Amino acid sequence: MKSPPIQPNLRKLLSFAASERNIEREYGLYIQSPVLALYGYDFEDEVVGCIGIELLGLKRCEIKHIAVSPNHRGQGIGSKMISFIKVKHSLTSIFAETDKEAVNFYKNCGFKIKSLGEKYPGVERFQCILES
């Protein structure tokens, strides 16, 4: 089954959160999997943010992708998207794995941060957990 084409703004946003060569595959997984969900954040008829999650059952999910267009960052869109998925799916635990660049974002959203060490050569990864 072929996925519907990705809207250009959404493609650009996903490129901030996933490698360019994986975008089509990742998008296809969101369309086809019952445990994956991808949401866009619209501002003035333009998709300026997206959040992709994997539902893990028992009111838990993992954030697989989250991105906000550069000219809309710092306006609370990322935290609004996290609040949206929390309410929509009645979540009590949200997990994410990220790099050093995004740790402060998650910390500012109330996540607890734990270093996973150097998962890849020269790249430290972090586990982020939000529980309510």
Disulfide bonds with the S-S distance in Angstrom:
none
